[in-house]
Amino acid sequence: MAHILPPAMLGILGGGQLGRMFAMAARSMGYRVTVLDPDVQSPAGSVADRHIRAAYDDEGALEDLASGCAAVTTEFENVPADSLRFLESRTRVSPSSACVAIAQDRILEKRYIAGAGLAVAPFLAVDAPQDLAGDLAPLLPGILKTARFGYDGKGQVRVATPEDVHGAFEALGCRPCVLEKRLDLETEISVIVARTSAELVRTFPVAENRHEAGILDVSIVPARVTPDIAARACEMACALAEAMDYIGVLAVEFFVLEEGGLVINEIAPRPHNSGHYTLDACAVSQFGQQVRTLCGLPPADTRLLSPVVMVNLLGDIWRDDEPAWDLVLSEPAAVLHLYGKASARAGRKMGHFNVLAETVDAALEKAEALKRALRR
């Protein structure tokens, strides 16, 4: 794959915070950036060289993006597949439309991961009510998840009985779903893979993740798991990227089971919230890797420079005014990142901060104290 070098123009579909951080990384490396996003106040558009304000399926806008960019990527997996295919016929695109399509549909995703010989939780694809006619007991208690457009805990219902499953399926609009068995977890972890080719692959250190109401709250790095579990997670993530012939940055989320088992929960074909620690604690960020893999360059060194804890900042803490940022900015160990969003609302990701320390326990203690202070 030929290298794309500065000052080439790179394109990105999506103007949220992930697109913003991609644009900032690309521009710091000397590239120029075009963002395609319909929002006039898009966080990525405000830092890009050019902002095409149009829908993701606007063929004229896509033609404009393709003709002006040496390569295009995406910041979210729910971009229309037809749009990616349109771009692929005109310019370099990574990840590919085929890889993004796998991550767009939980049924396809589960089947693909299992087909690659990698462990997933026991599941049942539910396309219609008749798919629930069999014995559901082996999958209960479980979680019924919509196959598409579910994220941050949305489109998910916990179920304990067959009657619960039928009711949840109706409540979710009888849309295609996955019924997944709930497992006894020790913890949840994630691995970020950067892959340019079969020979050029790197993983970032494993993150240990805590969630609140289905939304990532805290990531702890290095994850407090055994070296064997960390190594197996990285191996499984790389094996999946290889099976998909994936080019770009891929996030793989895992369940660590109480007896030490490891199963893949889901994937994201892009940088991930749990990888935001890389902005301050690694030799390269996940967004720098996104630029490099898009441009056909080898992934850079992913070494961890310091133990770190990342804390998500949701719109809940804004209340009537800006939060007390002096609490974070006065702490020498903390680094604040705000996403430039025009308005805050409950559950909306508005920013994050990273806390670096000599030990992961010290970083976690400081991060938790700052989190409590901001929420008062």
Summary of the structure (lengths in Angstrom):
residues: 376
radius of gyration: 20.5
end to end distance: 51.8
largest distance: 59.2
contacts: 1304
relative contact order: 0.12
helix: 32%
strand: 28%
